[in-house]
Amino acid sequence: MTQDVSQSTGDSWKELAQKSRGYKAGSTTQSMVARMNEIWPFSTARGLFDNGCGTGAVISAILDAYGVDIPAAASVLAGDFSQPMLEVLIEAKQSKSTASEPAWDRLEIRQIDAHDLSTIATASVSHVTGGHLYFLLSDAQMALAETHRVLCPGGVLGMTSGKGSQHIDTLRDAFEQTKPGTKLNLIQEPWSSEEGVRGILEAAGFVSVEISLVESEVAYQTYEDFAETLMLMPVVKNITASYEKEECIQVQQYLTRNLREINPRAPGTLKGVSIIAHARKAPTSSKEI
Ligand SMILES: C[S@@+](CC[C@H](N)C(=O)[O-])C[C@H]1O[C@@H](n2cnc3c(N)ncnc32)[C@H](O)[C@@H]1O
């Protein structure tokens, strides 16, 4: 049976949040944000919401590149259902100098479940981002309906997903080596193909859907530390929760060995392909295009 990814709680992300401290936006996030700015410039934004913000890679990329341009009247909000993730972002915000980075001062950080955006007014924001979020959700349609509701007419959604990657393959192999038939599937259809993502966004009522693929890289320092990090992913913890201690150790050992086989030297990087999607809520007048 294929293992499901959609059964995590905010607390499931606690250890990963600690490991992700200082995590910076990679090429996928940078490309997603840059294209969003071309579609609707942040300099004329009515409000921004980073959905499933985690430790803040996406909102940091926006604020660092465009923060000073965002109009004073626009709200800037980052939300995640995991309090441990938010605490890392709160720390990052506190460490910013308000003199040199005033845009960070305006960032509001709140615990929000992507399925229920009822604390955000209908049609109140022009930009919503969802970096590696929607494929994790138990009811992505509900979350997309909520995203669509909070966007103003013409508003833009920028989101990312994964088409495939060496680290996901390595993880799946380690489980098969330990317990054949586990069939770990981290990113399931419709989220792992261009047609799938386009289809689910259009079904949610979005228009002008653009899909692009970008090569991505995950960097790591040591095989052991990276294997430990992968073991902390909620989907992995869901599976290993029913394993004996010895079996968990075995998965981690296979993982470490597989990583070493891919790259005989550490530090190293693993390659992947990400899906970037942009989509709009239909405009009601030509001014909103
Ligand atoms: C892979 S991380 C991505 C974080 C960030 N968006 C980025 O691109 O680096 C996924 C994030 O989604 C959050 N998440 C998962 N389910 C969620 C839900 N139902 N509502 C809000 N956030 C959720 C997790 O807590 C985690 O921070």
The ligand as an SDF file (V2000), in Angstrom:
LIG
                    3D

 27 29  0  0  0  0  0  0  0  0999 V2000
    7.7980   21.7190    3.3110 C   0  0  0  0  0  0  0  0  0  0  0  0
    7.4030   22.9580    4.4660 S   0  0  0  0  0  0  0  0  0  0  0  0
    7.4700   24.4160    3.4290 C   0  0  0  0  0  0  0  0  0  0  0  0
    7.6820   25.6730    4.2050 C   0  0  0  0  0  0  0  0  0  0  0  0
    7.8150   26.9440    3.3410 C   0  0  0  0  0  0  0  0  0  0  0  0
    6.5780   27.2740    2.6920 N   0  0  0  0  0  0  0  0  0  0  0  0
    8.9230   26.8250    2.3230 C   0  0  0  0  0  0  0  0  0  0  0  0
    8.6460   26.8780    1.1280 O   0  0  0  0  0  0  0  0  0  0  0  0
   10.0890   26.6430    2.7510 O   0  0  0  0  0  0  0  0  0  0  0  0
    5.6600   22.7370    4.6500 C   0  0  0  0  0  0  0  0  0  0  0  0
    5.0360   23.6290    5.6940 C   0  0  0  0  0  0  0  0  0  0  0  0
    3.6200   23.4550    5.6170 O   0  0  0  0  0  0  0  0  0  0  0  0
    3.1040   23.5120    6.9160 C   0  0  0  0  0  0  0  0  0  0  0  0
    1.7820   22.8800    6.9200 N   0  0  0  0  0  0  0  0  0  0  0  0
    1.4810   21.5590    6.7450 C   0  0  0  0  0  0  0  0  0  0  0  0
    0.1510   21.3810    6.8420 N   0  0  0  0  0  0  0  0  0  0  0  0
   -0.3900   22.6120    7.0730 C   0  0  0  0  0  0  0  0  0  0  0  0
   -1.7160   23.0880    7.2720 C   0  0  0  0  0  0  0  0  0  0  0  0
   -2.7620   22.2550    7.2770 N   0  0  0  0  0  0  0  0  0  0  0  0
   -1.9090   24.4200    7.4520 N   0  0  0  0  0  0  0  0  0  0  0  0
   -0.8580   25.2740    7.4740 C   0  0  0  0  0  0  0  0  0  0  0  0
    0.4270   24.8690    7.3350 N   0  0  0  0  0  0  0  0  0  0  0  0
    0.6530   23.5600    7.1210 C   0  0  0  0  0  0  0  0  0  0  0  0
    4.1420   22.7880    7.7640 C   0  0  0  0  0  0  0  0  0  0  0  0
    4.0320   23.1030    9.1210 O   0  0  0  0  0  0  0  0  0  0  0  0
    5.4280   23.2930    7.1200 C   0  0  0  0  0  0  0  0  0  0  0  0
    5.8740   24.4650    7.7580 O   0  0  0  0  0  0  0  0  0  0  0  0
  1  2  1  0
  2  3  1  0
  2 10  1  0
  3  4  1  0
  4  5  1  0
  5  6  1  0
  5  7  1  0
  7  8  2  0
  7  9  1  0
 10 11  1  0
 11 12  1  0
 11 26  1  0
 12 13  1  0
 13 14  1  0
 13 24  1  0
 14 15  1  0
 14 23  1  0
 15 16  2  0
 16 17  1  0
 17 18  1  0
 17 23  2  0
 18 19  1  0
 18 20  2  0
 20 21  1  0
 21 22  2  0
 22 23  1  0
 24 25  1  0
 24 26  1  0
 26 27  1  0
M  CHG  2   2   1   9  -1
M  END
$$$$
